């Protein structure tokens, strides 16, 4: 997962709360760091996404493969 995919996934899943969650929510799995802090520290976006999903009780069915753009038609 790339950073852009992470941000797209967060926006899609959390909508209006997305910005607040990545800036303010301390994630237990990331030793209390926010998503923004973890990204700045070099934590892989996929690990941050899964930590955020766990913290926010996102169902497993919505955790994998999100954030990817649809392939462009030829």
Secondary structure, DSSP 4 states (H G I P E B T S, - for coil): --HHHHHHHHHHHHGGGHHHHHHHPPPGGGTT--HHHHHHTT--HHHHHHHHHHHTT--GGGTSSTTPPPPPP-
